Amino acid sequence: MAQKKKTLVVAPFDDITVVAITTSLKDYKLSWHLNESLRLDLKKMAGIELAEAGESVFSFYYFDAGENLNVFNLIQLQNDGVKMLKFPMPVDFLFIVRNTILDGKLEEWLTAMRHIPNLTMAFELDITKFKNIDPLLETIELHEFNLLREQNQRRQPKS
């Protein structure tokens, strides 16, 4: 009798929460409202450029709450009519939270987001239902890694 092969299946993004946001607000205004309502400090960093999107640069905001806490990103999905990723529903921004979120905190954040003026929708996106989101999440992580690496290289004194 042939022995069955055992395979280990690991979700590539197992400790990540993605909130889809639909709004008519500009990226800087949305980031300001998120900073105020969620007590964050999102900072605009170099945007994400995708070869398949032509000349478009998509806004990228970053905040690290500290060691063993959450890391936040706000990513613009649409710029000058070009979409980074298409969803079956209208989505303008992704608010990405990495690391474990305490019980009830996500619901508190979503409620606060829904009170932002001109924000139409804010809901948790089930990333297992969208197979085309994994490459985008990888691109975002790589972009963040490269930006942080560049920052650290500039800070180190030359010997």
N, C-alpha and C positions, 0 to 999 in steps of 0.2 A: 504494500500500500504506500503510495506517494505521500510524503510529509508536506503539509501545507506550509507555505512561506509566511513568516511573520513580518509584517511591515509596521513601521512606526509612522503615524500620520501626525504632523505638527502643523497647526494653523500658523501661517506666517505673521499674522498680526493678532496675537491672542490677548494682548493687554492694551487695546486701543479702542477709544470711543470716538465715533465720527458723528457730528451733528450737522445736518444739512440746513442751510439758511437761504430763504428767499426774501429779498429786500430790494428796494429802489435806492438805498443808501450807497454812497461811494465808500470805498474800502477804508479810508482814513476816518470817516464819520462812524462807520460801524465799529471799527476798532476802538474809537474813543468811547462809544456807548458800552461796549463789552468791558473795557477797563473800568469804567465807572460802576456799572451794575454788578459785575462779578469780582470786583476788586483785584484786577489783574494789572499787568504792566506790559501789554503787547507792544513790541517795537517793530517798526517796519524795517525790513532787511532787503537785500538785493532780491529782485523778483525772479520767478522761475521762467526760463525760456525753453520752449519746446520746439524742436525742429519741425514737427508736423503742423505746428500752429503758425508758421511763417514768422513774421516780425513781432508778433504779440509777446508781451511780457506780462505775466500774471503776478499780482501783488502777493507778498509773503510776509506774514507777521509771526513773531516768535516771543515766547516768554517761558522761562524755566523757573518754577517756583522753589527750586532748591533740591538738595540731595534727598532722595527717597520720597519726593513729592511729584506733582504732575508737571508735564511739559505741554505747553499749549501752542498750537499753530492756527492761524487764520489764513486760508488760501482762497484767492479770487479764482473762480472757475470760468468767468466770462470777461473778455476784454475786447472792445471795438468790434463786437459781433462775432468774435471767434470764441468757441467753447473748448475748454481743456478736456472736458469729459461730458458726455450727454447722458442724462437720466430721463426716465419716463415722465418725471414731474419737473417743474422748473426749479432749479437750484442755482443760486448765484455764488455762494461761498460754502466752504467746508470749514468747520471749527473742529479741530482734532485735539483730543486729549489723550496723552499717553500715560501709562501707569494706572494702578488701581484707583478707582473713585470710591470714596466712602459712601456708605448706604445713605440714600436720600439726597446726596449732594447733586447728582445729575438732574434730578427732578427740580431741585431748587434753582439750578442754573438755567434749565429750560424755561421755567416760570419767569425768571428775571429777564431772559432774552425776549420772551413773548411780550413783555411790557415796553420794549424799545420802540419808539415811534418809527413808523414806516417799515417795520419788520413784519412781513406777511406771514412767514412760517419759520419755525425752528423745531426740528424733530430729529430723534436719534435714527441714524441710517444703519440698517442691518447689512453690514459689509459682506456677509456670507451670501446674500441674494444678488450681489452685483459682481460678477466675475471680472469685469474690466476695471474694477477699482484697485485691485492689488498692484498692477504696474504703476498707477498714479501714486499710491501710498509709498512705493519703493522710490519713485522719483523724488517725492517730497522729503523722505528721510535722507536720501543721498544729497539733495540740495542743502538741507539743514546741516548735515555732517560737514560738507565742504565749506559752508559759511563759518561754522564754528572753528574749523581747522585753520582757516585763513585768519580769523580773529586772534587765535592763540599764537600763530606764527608772528603776527605783528606786535604782540605784547612782549614776546621774549626778547631780552636785550641781546644785541650782537656782541660776541666775544672776540 
